[in-house]
Every structure is written in C-alpha cells, then in structure tokens.
Amino acid sequence: MTPSRRPYIAGNWKMYKTIAEAQAFAAELRPLVKGLVDSVDVGLCVPYTALCAVVEACKDSGIKVLSQNMHFEPEGAYTGEVSAPMLTEIGVQGALLGHSERRQYYNETDRALQSRSCVGARARRSASTARPSGGCATRCRRRSRGSTRRTCPRS
C-alpha cells in the first residue's frame, strides 16, 4: 500500500512585504488556517528581512516559516548568503530551493540544488528539531503543465 502524501500549501512572498507588513499578514493568516494545519502543511516563504518577525508571529500556529534560499556551506566568505545553521538558529523550518527564478537569473543548476539539499538533510539529522530542507514548488507546478524543461533547463 502506498502511503498518501500530506498536502503542502506554501506562499512565496518573493521580494514583497516589509517587516510590519509581514507581521500583519501572519497575524491575519493564523485564524484562517487554524483548523487546516491538522490535515495540511501550511508554509510561508518569507524574505530574509522578515524571517525573525514571522517566525515569532507564527509561533504555535502550525504555520511553517521557510526562507527563500539557502547556501550550501554552513559558513564562509559568501557575501549576502545565508546558511542552514543561521536559519535554524532563528527558528526557520525549511528553505525554498530550486526556484525557476534562481535558475533563470542566477544560472543555478541541479548540482547546486543537490549540494544545498544535502546540507539541509545533514542539519536535520544532527539536531533534535526540524531543519531547513529543500523543495521546489515552481518546478512541480510547471512539471504538471509540461513546461519545466523550457523554464528550468537541467544541468
């Protein structure tokens, strides 16, 4: 028997919402998903600047807070990047990896995505709480429409 997959609904805010706007949105969302989080995973992919505020605003709500990207190294001279340990420390529960925009504008490849996914998996295994992990909502959506190869060329 194949186990059924739990539905996952996530909103990617892209480069929208100030910290105040993000807090207000999370406060409005909490009561709307209160009964839903028992049967569906609900996540928010939040810009880095609002992660701490949204983690706090979603505390004990069942809403998962995810970053919009994550570097594969745990630390180093990578200006502007954020690592799995950094995200974990502030309570982030996952990371959106492999997004078509990252592939299109930053030439990210499957190999780069694999290295970040492995880092997230190692971080999860080495601690007692949930750790950033990979996922690609856009790729799945485009795959279902048959346009994945056109938008996210493999490399």
Helices and strands as residue ranges (DSSP letters): E 8-12, H 19-33, G 36-38, E 41-46, G 48-50, H 51-57, E 63-67, H 84-89, E 94-95, H 100-106, H 110-125, H 137-145, H 148-151
